[in-house]
Amino acid sequence: MSIASTSLWFETALLPQGWADRVRIEMSDGAITRVATGVEPAPGETRGATALPGLCNLHSHAFQRGMSGLTEHRGGGHDDFWSWRDLMYRFLDRLTPDDVQAISALAFAEMLEGGFTRVGEFHYLHHDPDGRPYAHLAEMAQRIAAAATEAGISLTLLPVFYRQGGFGGAPAAPGQRRFLNDPDRFARLFEESRRALGRLPDAGLGLAPHSLRAVTPDDLAAILPLAGSGPVHIHAAEQVREVEDCLAWSGRRPVQWLLDEAGVDSRWCLIHATHLTRAETARLAASGAVAGLCPITEANLGDGVFPARAYLEAGGTFGVGTDSNVLIDAAQELRQLEYAQRLTERARNVLAQPDAASTGVRLVQAAVRGGAQALGQPSWGLREGAPADLVCLRDDGLALSKSRRDVLIDGWVFAAGRQAIDRVWRGGVLRVEDGRHRNRETLDRAYRRTLARLLDA
């Protein structure tokens, strides 16, 4: 969407070099063209209290937003990730392309309301309920792109390659039939997905081998060239059982295997990477890859706790994602990340910089950088040439009242969450006003109709 040149003025803004006061941000055609500090507002100029860069949501399964609240009832026996996965397979078996579009559009709108302006959609629901390809192979990718257009969020689409049901070539389960491709068909799907993004401004395409459970070494080697210089995302070491099964198959743990065999570098994002040894933690940090953390989902599924302090001390890069979308809120993802460390170490402000007081600012700045890297965005933040993606915090909530700079960010992350968000611009277009997506009512109606039909089926 092309827009005329415009400018916004903020009392304070978090720029890449740090805080600045009385900031004008000029925008044209979706990008920031100039940032001026120490200036007064011009007559009629749109004004705000505090500006932050929009965050990148580096890992989402948008359709799972429709499951929120439906899996919190314990059945017989032990309840864990694997029993949750069975419920998820039963849910997705019902989804049509129209359903996926309606659910995804609302999820993307909620992401904008929660402070995310770009999403990495880890997209594995490719085929019809019987596992047959649609007449248009990338039908579901087209629907994800259409949902992103409806919501106005920026999209990095990550088509997922999935071929087997477990390590060592185990056959896929019936619930996985909608995901499956061989390398040749996946290569066609990948290129058709690229075409599906053609009309989306600033869209990106990355590659997502699902996991070492779902991809053989030979297939991984066959599909990696499709990524070119773009992002490569993979689930790794989310569950203890996954680690044990990988050891039984290869004699190595999943992250160890990837670091040894797959050429992991700064293009890569290892999703979760929850269960790491000290050596793996140091090696992953040194590789330049991004650890894709999804703290709310990891807590919801009982995955475990990522060793964030050791990873950051080793110079590691991380970003955050909403994964199952059980709750969509950028601040709460960062809060849960820190709180899990506090519970594990029985300490406070575990992830703060040793020479800086604010835990919130460190988390926000690190997540901005890591999320942008993971989604293939070399220029991000409130700087010239970057996308005009801004989050404006309100200054009238109890948690933020009379707060400034670092204290305000800590108030957003640890107290207020999404209720502190006033307005959000994506590509220079105002998408969220007074905390609510400007098309929320329409998207909400479509979502409710879809869920009513699915749950009555």
QUIQUI-V814880 format. One record per residue. RES is the residue in one small letter. SS is DSSP state (H for helix, E for strand, L for the rest). PSI is psi in whole degrees, -180 to 180 (NA if undefined). Layout:
res:ss:psi
RES:SS:PSI
RES:SS:PSI
//
This chain:
res:ss:psi
m:L:117
s:L:134
i:L:157
a:L:162
s:L:140
t:E:173
s:E:154
l:E:149
w:E:135
f:E:145
e:E:-38
t:E:153
a:E:145
l:E:100
l:E:167
p:L:-32
q:L:-2
g:E:-168
w:E:146
a:E:151
d:E:154
r:E:72
v:E:129
r:E:131
i:E:115
e:E:141
m:E:148
s:E:133
d:L:43
g:L:-1
a:E:157
i:E:125
t:E:-22
r:E:143
v:E:121
a:E:139
t:L:158
g:L:34
v:L:159
e:L:154
p:L:144
a:L:155
p:L:131
g:L:-1
e:L:139
t:E:132
r:E:154
g:E:169
a:E:-67
t:E:130
a:E:135
l:E:156
p:E:144
g:L:148
l:E:155
c:E:125
n:E:101
l:E:-6
h:E:112
s:E:140
h:L:91
a:H:-37
f:H:-23
q:H:-10
r:H:-32
g:H:-14
m:H:-6
s:L:126
g:L:-4
l:L:-7
t:L:16
e:L:31
h:L:121
r:L:129
g:L:-162
g:L:149
g:L:-168
h:L:134
d:L:124
d:L:-166
f:H:-41
w:H:-36
s:H:-37
w:H:-41
r:H:-38
d:H:-41
l:H:-40
m:H:-41
y:H:-39
r:H:-36
f:H:-48
l:H:-20
d:L:-21
r:L:-12
l:L:130
t:L:168
p:H:-39
d:H:-41
d:H:-46
v:H:-41
q:H:-45
a:H:-44
i:H:-43
s:H:-40
a:H:-42
l:H:-42
a:H:-43
f:H:-38
a:H:-42
e:H:-33
m:H:-45
l:H:-43
e:H:-28
g:L:3
g:L:0
f:E:134
t:E:-9
r:E:144
v:E:139
g:E:106
e:E:108
f:E:92
h:E:106
y:L:-3
l:L:86
h:L:-38
h:L:179
d:L:174
p:L:-21
d:L:0
g:L:6
r:L:139
p:L:144
y:L:160
a:L:-40
h:L:113
l:L:-37
a:L:32
e:H:-47
m:H:-36
a:H:-40
q:H:-38
r:H:-37
i:H:-44
a:H:-40
a:H:-39
a:H:-41
a:H:-37
t:H:-44
e:H:-43
a:H:-27
g:L:19
i:L:154
s:E:142
l:E:129
t:E:109
l:E:133
l:E:81
p:E:135
v:E:131
f:E:127
y:L:126
r:L:-28
q:L:169
g:L:-5
g:E:173
f:L:144
g:L:20
g:L:24
a:E:142
p:L:149
a:L:151
a:L:158
p:H:-36
g:H:-10
q:H:4
r:L:-24
r:L:-8
f:L:-20
l:L:140
n:L:155
d:L:170
p:H:-37
d:H:-48
r:H:-36
f:H:-38
a:H:-39
r:H:-42
l:H:-39
f:H:-46
e:H:-36
e:H:-32
s:H:-37
r:H:-43
r:H:-32
a:H:-24
l:L:-1
g:L:-34
r:L:-1
l:L:124
p:L:135
d:L:23
a:L:157
g:E:161
l:E:131
g:E:178
l:E:140
a:E:84
p:E:125
h:L:-51
s:L:167
l:L:-17
r:L:-34
a:L:-6
v:L:127
t:L:159
p:H:-40
d:H:-42
d:H:-37
l:H:-46
a:H:-34
a:H:-36
i:H:-21
l:H:-37
p:H:-22
l:H:-29
a:H:-27
g:L:-128
s:L:7
g:L:178
p:L:150
v:E:120
h:E:142
i:E:139
h:E:139
a:E:129
a:L:39
e:L:-37
q:L:148
v:H:-43
r:H:-37
e:H:-43
v:H:-45
e:H:-42
d:H:-37
c:H:-40
l:H:-43
a:H:-35
w:H:-46
s:H:-12
g:L:2
r:L:156
r:L:159
p:H:-48
v:H:-38
q:H:-45
w:H:-47
l:H:-43
l:H:-34
d:H:-38
e:H:-21
a:L:1
g:L:39
v:L:128
d:L:-159
s:L:-13
r:L:-21
w:E:149
c:E:117
l:E:111
i:E:130
h:E:-71
a:L:41
t:L:-44
h:L:94
l:L:144
t:L:170
r:H:-41
a:H:-43
e:H:-39
t:H:-47
a:H:-41
r:H:-40
l:H:-43
a:H:-42
a:H:-21
s:H:-21
g:L:-5
a:L:167
v:E:134
a:E:117
g:E:97
l:E:139
c:L:71
p:H:-37
i:H:-47
t:H:-42
e:H:-35
a:H:-43
n:H:-38
l:L:-4
g:L:34
d:L:-44
g:L:-172
v:L:124
f:L:140
p:L:71
a:H:-39
r:H:-50
a:H:-38
y:H:-45
l:H:-38
e:H:-26
a:L:3
g:L:19
g:L:157
t:E:136
f:E:160
g:E:175
v:E:152
g:L:167
t:L:-8
d:E:-103
s:L:-9
n:L:31
v:L:-28
l:L:133
i:L:107
d:L:113
a:H:-44
a:H:-40
q:H:-29
e:H:-45
l:H:-38
r:H:-46
q:H:-36
l:H:-49
e:H:-43
y:H:-37
a:H:-39
q:H:-40
r:H:-43
l:H:-38
t:H:-43
e:H:-7
r:L:52
a:L:172
r:L:155
n:L:49
v:L:-38
l:L:9
a:L:150
q:L:141
p:L:-31
d:L:15
a:L:142
a:L:-32
s:L:116
t:H:-43
g:H:-44
v:H:-41
r:H:-43
l:H:-45
v:H:-49
q:H:-41
a:H:-41
a:H:-35
v:H:-49
r:H:-49
g:H:-39
g:H:-42
a:H:-43
q:H:-45
a:H:-29
l:L:16
g:L:35
q:L:96
p:L:-28
s:L:117
w:L:161
g:L:-180
l:L:79
r:L:159
e:L:134
g:L:-15
a:L:160
p:E:144
a:L:70
d:L:109
l:E:144
v:E:126
c:E:120
l:E:143
r:L:157
d:L:18
d:L:3
g:L:158
l:L:-40
a:L:-24
l:L:-2
s:L:124
k:L:12
s:L:154
r:L:148
r:H:-126
d:H:-42
v:H:-36
l:H:-43
i:H:-42
d:H:-37
g:H:-40
w:H:-49
v:H:-44
f:H:-7
a:H:-54
a:H:-42
g:H:-148
r:H:-21
q:H:-16
a:H:-10
i:E:125
d:E:-63
r:E:152
v:E:129
w:E:133
r:E:120
g:L:33
g:L:-1
v:E:131
l:E:113
r:E:-30
v:E:131
e:E:131
d:L:40
g:L:3
r:E:136
h:E:138
r:L:-17
n:L:22
r:H:-40
e:H:-45
t:H:-46
l:H:-37
d:H:-41
r:H:-45
a:H:-40
y:H:-47
r:H:-40
r:H:-43
t:H:-48
l:H:-37
a:H:-43
r:H:-43
l:H:-41
l:H:-18
d:H:-12
a:L:NA
//
